Amino acid sequence: MSTPIIDLTELFGLSGRGDAPGRLLGKLETANHTGSVKDRPVERMLRDPRVAGAHTLVEATGGNTGISLAVAGSMLGKRVIVTMSRKMSPGKVRQMEEAGAEVILCPLVGLDSPANFINVARQLGEAEGHWYVDQFNNPANVEAHYETTGPELLEQVRDLDAFVAGAGTGGTLTGAGRALKERNPGIDVVLADPAGSTLGPHLRGEETEPAPYLVEGIGGDFLPPLLDFGVLDTAYQVDDAEAAAHLRTLAAAAIDVGSSSGTTVGAALAYLRDHPGATVCALLADSGDRYAETWRNQAWLTDHGL
Ligand SMILES: Cc1ncc(COP(=O)(O)O)c(C=O)c1O
């Protein structure tokens, strides 16, 4: 099944802007079975023959991979243990637990600390009968997007000028980006990066100190091994306040998506300002249902100045 493309051009007021207003599209990954783009890599990673020999699947996640793995694991009859940073929304924990997974919340510390969620998962994965799925290093993550997300975009948007997504593991941008460039090297692959992440600055050759931000699932303070910076053409950084404003616009049109979609829409609008007339597709990676206590909660938004 291909996820739908929706046209956001009018919603974001682009159609009235001059002779070459451009087109803003969104790829609605909420239509995947568990409501996020992560069903794609999870389905592919679970084809691994090591799954059969494991009674327990372990994964480090920003939440969406964990939700997808929890559901898949319960269908396969496997125990699922997921590690996640405390920063992430409680709704994600709830969805994982409802599907039968065990969730270990870890402090928001860098990879140099053994308490970091990725290090905790790697350690747990070493136990007898456990398999660490390892989306951050598993090549099947990239392959899933190379074989599905990229070709779908080429099929669905014939005059695509740019694809915009965030990077958590880098699987989406690396896999889909390679597929797009292979077919048409003129398509720009654009990193949507939260302000505070070090990935966008790295692409520009700047090494910066990470700063905290609230958007979930993308950006970070380390370079994900699967992210091929060679496939990226440019990056735009979007702060939490701008992401929240775009989410309000989307919600008003009953487009129920998660925090990172505010970032990808912001980056796509910035790209359109630099490339008037372009056709741009932003990844809308996950559903708003997992953000009930946070990005979907006015009191939380107000508390955080959003
Ligand atoms: C919430 C969320 N998770 C994951 C991703 C993509 O992650 P990855 O780089 O791991 O493929 C995105 C991309 O925009 C996202 O918004």
The ligand as an SDF file (V2000), in Angstrom:
LIG
                    3D

 16 16  0  0  0  0  0  0  0  0999 V2000
    8.8110   11.4200   14.0280 C   0  0  0  0  0  0  0  0  0  0  0  0
    9.7820   10.9510   13.0060 C   0  0  0  0  0  0  0  0  0  0  0  0
   10.4030    9.8130   13.1850 N   0  0  0  0  0  0  0  0  0  0  0  0
   11.2840    9.3690   12.2480 C   0  0  0  0  0  0  0  0  0  0  0  0
   11.5630   10.0610   11.0940 C   0  0  0  0  0  0  0  0  0  0  0  0
   12.5440    9.5540   10.1100 C   0  0  0  0  0  0  0  0  0  0  0  0
   13.4660    8.9330   10.7950 O   0  0  0  0  0  0  0  0  0  0  0  0
   14.6470    8.1230   10.2480 P   0  0  0  0  0  0  0  0  0  0  0  0
   15.7180    9.1080    9.9630 O   0  0  0  0  0  0  0  0  0  0  0  0
   14.9590    7.2690   11.4230 O   0  0  0  0  0  0  0  0  0  0  0  0
   14.2450    7.3430    9.0630 O   0  0  0  0  0  0  0  0  0  0  0  0
   10.9800   11.2200   10.8710 C   0  0  0  0  0  0  0  0  0  0  0  0
   11.2850   11.9610    9.6410 C   0  0  0  0  0  0  0  0  0  0  0  0
   10.8190   13.0270    9.3300 O   0  0  0  0  0  0  0  0  0  0  0  0
   10.0690   11.6760   11.8520 C   0  0  0  0  0  0  0  0  0  0  0  0
    9.4780   12.8320   11.6580 O   0  0  0  0  0  0  0  0  0  0  0  0
  1  2  1  0
  2  3  1  0
  2 15  2  0
  3  4  2  0
  4  5  1  0
  5  6  1  0
  5 12  2  0
  6  7  1  0
  7  8  1  0
  8  9  2  0
  8 10  1  0
  8 11  1  0
 12 13  1  0
 12 15  1  0
 13 14  2  0
 15 16  1  0
M  END
$$$$
